[in-house]
Amino acid sequence: MLKRVILILWMSCVATLSFAQNYPSKPIKVVIGYAAGGAVDVVARTIGQSLSTSMGQPVVVENKPGAGTNIAVKSVVTAEPDGYTLMMAANALAANMSLYQPAPFDTERDLVAVSLIGRVPVVIAANPNAPFTNVKQLIDAAKGKPNSIAFGSPGNGSTPHMAIELFARAAGIDLQHIPYRGGSPAITDVIGGQLPLVAVNALEVLPHVKSGKLKVLAVLSPNRSAIFPDVPTIAESGFAGFEASVWYGLVAPAATPKPIVNRLHDEVQKALQTKDVRERMNAVGGEVVPGSAEMFTQLIRSERQRYAKLVREANIQPD
C-alpha cells in the first residue's frame, strides 16, 4: 500500500514537472478588475508585452470591472490553476476582505502571490482656483470650517480614500468624502469646480496638471515624484508615516504548480530590469519594485491588517 502511495505521488510530481517544462504552450490571460485605460490597465499591458516577448506566447489583458474588483478576483480564484489565468491586482485585493462582509475571498487561502510589480503614489490635487496651494493651507482652511471641504476619490474603500482618511485623522481635521466610480469622474468634477479636491494616483492627474487644469498639493510617497519634482511629499508637509501608494502585482489561483509560479516570478523580475519597462513606469510616475514572491505575500498580509483597522475605526462602507 505504501509503495502504491509513493508511486502515485512520484507520478504526480513527474506530471507536474513535465507540465511546467512545457509551460506556456498557449496564450496567458491577465485579468484586471478595472476599466481599460486606467493605471492598472497600463501596468498590466506593459508587463504583458514584456512577458509575451520573453515567454513566446501572447499575453491577453481582460478587463472585468465591477463590485470593487471582486468580480475579477472571483473569476481568477475559480479558474483552472494552470498558470494561464493570472490577475494584475492592486490594493483592493487587501482592502476588500474587510470592506465587504462576509469576506468575498481569502487571499492567503485562494490565491498565491507571483510577484510585486511596482507602485504609483497617491496625490492630493486641487482645482487651480481652490484657496489653498499646500497641505498647511488646506489644514488651516479645514479647521476654520470643519467638514466644509470636500474631496473626491475613486470610491469608498479605494486606496486614495483610505489614505486621506488616515491623513485627516492625523491632522485633526474633518473632510467631506464624495465617492465616485473611478478616478476619472472625480477628476472631471474637480476640474469643473463642483468640488475642490481629489485624491487619486499620480498617473490619472498627470495630463491635467500639465494642462494647468489641476494643481498637486502633495504626493503621498516617501520621495518626491519624478513627474512632480517640485511638489512636496506628505512627510515634507509635516506628516511622516502617512505615505500611500497604489501597488500592483501578479497573483494566480492558489493551486497553481510551484514550478509555474517560480517561472512567472523569474520572468517578471527580468521584465522589471528592462529599460523599456522602467521607462514606461517612470513616465506615469511609478517605480518598479523587484523582490521575492514572499515579499509580496507579506505586503498583502500587512496591508490587509492595516485596512481592516481603518475600515473598522472609520466605519467605511463599500459603494
Residue pairs with C-beta under 8 A, 6 or more apart in sequence:
16 257
16 259
17 259
19 82
19 257
19 260
20 257
20 259
20 260
20 263
21 259
23 83
23 259
23 260
23 263
24 55
24 56
24 57
24 83
24 84
25 57
26 57
26 84
27 57
27 58
27 59
27 60
27 84
28 51
28 55
28 57
28 58
28 59
28 60
28 83
28 84
28 85
28 86
29 59
29 60
29 62
29 84
29 85
29 86
30 44
30 47
30 48
30 59
30 60
30 61
30 62
30 86
30 87
30 88
30 250
31 62
31 64
31 72
31 75
31 76
31 85
31 86
31 87
31 88
32 40
32 41
32 44
32 61
32 62
32 63
32 64
32 72
32 87
32 88
33 40
33 64
33 65
33 66
33 68
33 69
33 70
33 71
33 72
33 73
33 87
33 89
33 90
33 92
34 40
34 41
34 63
34 65
34 69
34 90
34 182
35 41
35 63
35 65
35 182
36 63
38 182
38 183
38 184
38 204
39 120
39 201
39 203
39 204
39 246
39 248
39 284
40 88
40 90
40 248
41 61
41 63
42 203
42 280
42 284
43 88
43 117
43 118
43 248
43 281
43 286
44 61
44 88
44 248
45 61
46 277
46 280
46 281
47 59
47 88
47 117
47 250
47 268
47 271
47 277
48 59
48 60
48 61
49 59
50 271
50 274
50 276
50 277
51 59
51 264
51 267
51 268
51 271
52 58
52 59
54 267
54 270
54 271
55 267
61 88
64 71
64 72
64 75
65 71
65 72
66 72
67 104
68 92
68 96
68 99
68 100
68 155
68 157
68 318
68 319
69 89
69 90
69 92
69 93
69 96
70 96
70 100
70 104
70 105
72 87
73 87
73 89
73 93
73 96
73 104
73 105
73 111
74 104
74 105
75 85
76 85
76 86
76 87
76 111
76 251
76 252
76 253
77 105
77 110
77 111
77 253
77 254
78 253
79 85
79 253
80 253
81 252
81 253
81 254
81 255
81 256
81 257
82 256
82 257
82 260
83 252
83 256
83 257
83 260
83 261
83 263
83 264
85 252
85 253
86 114
86 250
86 251
86 252
86 264
87 111
87 250
87 251
87 252
88 117
88 248
88 249
88 250
89 248
89 249
89 250
89 251
90 159
90 246
90 247
90 248
90 249
91 158
91 159
91 162
91 246
91 247
91 303
91 307
92 157
92 158
92 159
93 107
93 111
93 251
93 300
94 107
94 300
94 303
94 304
94 306
94 307
95 157
95 158
95 159
95 162
95 303
95 304
95 307
95 311
96 103
96 104
96 105
96 157
96 318
97 103
97 104
97 105
97 106
97 107
97 304
97 308
98 304
98 307
98 308
98 311
98 312
99 156
99 157
99 307
99 311
99 316
99 317
99 318
100 318
105 111
107 251
107 300
107 304
108 297
108 301
109 254
110 253
110 254
111 251
111 252
111 253
111 254
112 251
112 252
112 253
112 254
112 256
112 261
112 293
113 249
113 250
113 251
113 293
113 294
113 296
113 297
113 300
114 249
114 250
114 251
114 252
114 261
114 264
114 265
114 268
114 293
114 296
115 249
115 250
115 264
115 265
115 268
115 269
115 291
115 293
115 296
116 247
116 248
116 249
116 289
116 291
116 295
116 296
116 299
117 247
117 248
117 249
117 250
117 268
117 272
117 288
117 289
118 247
118 248
118 272
118 281
118 286
118 287
118 288
118 289
119 221
119 245
119 246
119 247
119 248
119 286
119 287
119 289
120 201
120 202
120 203
120 245
120 246
120 248
120 284
120 285
120 286
121 201
121 202
121 219
121 220
121 221
121 225
121 243
121 244
121 245
121 246
121 285
121 286
122 159
122 160
122 163
122 199
122 200
122 201
122 202
122 219
122 220
122 221
122 244
122 245
122 246
123 199
123 200
123 201
123 202
123 205
123 216
123 217
123 218
123 219
123 220
123 225
123 228
123 231
124 135
124 138
124 151
124 164
124 197
124 198
124 199
124 216
124 217
124 218
124 220
125 187
125 190
125 197
125 198
125 199
125 200
125 205
125 208
125 209
125 214
125 215
125 216
125 217
126 132
126 133
126 138
126 190
126 196
126 197
126 198
126 214
126 215
126 216
126 217
127 190
127 191
127 193
127 195
127 196
127 197
127 214
127 215
128 212
128 213
128 214
128 215
129 193
130 196
130 197
130 215
131 137
131 141
132 138
132 140
132 141
132 217
133 215
133 217
134 217
134 218
134 232
134 237
135 217
135 218
135 232
135 234
135 237
135 238
135 239
136 237
136 238
138 149
138 197
138 217
139 171
139 173
141 149
142 148
142 149
142 168
142 171
142 173
142 174
142 175
143 172
143 173
146 173
146 174
147 174
147 175
147 176
148 176
149 175
149 176
149 196
149 197
150 175
150 176
150 177
150 178
150 195
150 196
150 197
151 164
151 175
151 176
151 177
151 178
151 195
151 196
151 197
151 198
151 199
152 178
152 179
152 180
152 186
152 187
152 189
152 190
152 195
152 197
152 198
152 199
153 160
153 161
153 164
153 177
153 178
153 179
153 180
153 183
153 186
153 198
153 199
153 200
154 160
154 161
154 179
154 180
154 181
154 182
154 183
154 186
154 200
155 161
155 179
155 180
155 181
155 182
155 318
155 319
156 177
156 179
156 316
156 317
156 318
156 319
157 307
157 311
157 316
157 317
157 318
157 319
158 179
159 201
159 244
159 245
159 246
160 183
160 199
160 200
160 201
160 244
160 246
161 177
161 179
161 199
161 316
162 244
162 307
162 310
162 316
163 199
163 220
163 242
163 244
164 175
164 177
164 199
165 177
165 310
165 314
165 316
166 242
166 244
166 310
167 220
167 234
167 239
167 242
168 174
168 175
169 314
170 239
170 242
171 239
175 197
178 186
178 189
178 195
179 319
180 186
180 189
181 319
183 198
183 200
183 201
183 204
184 204
186 198
186 200
187 198
187 200
187 204
187 205
187 208
187 214
189 195
189 198
190 196
190 197
190 198
190 214
191 208
191 213
191 214
198 205
198 214
201 245
201 246
201 285
202 219
202 225
202 227
202 228
202 284
202 285
202 286
203 284
203 285
203 286
205 214
205 216
206 227
206 284
206 285
208 214
209 215
209 216
209 228
216 228
216 231
217 231
218 231
218 232
218 233
218 234
218 236
218 237
219 225
219 228
219 231
219 232
219 233
219 234
220 233
220 234
220 242
220 243
220 244
220 245
221 233
221 234
221 243
221 245
222 233
222 235
222 243
223 233
224 231
224 232
224 233
225 231
225 285
226 282
226 285
227 282
227 283
227 284
227 285
228 285
233 243
234 240
234 242
234 243
234 244
235 241
235 242
235 243
247 289
247 299
247 303
249 296
249 299
249 300
250 264
250 268
252 260
252 261
252 264
261 293
265 292
265 293
269 290
271 277
272 278
272 288
272 289
272 290
273 290
277 288
278 288
281 287
281 288
310 316
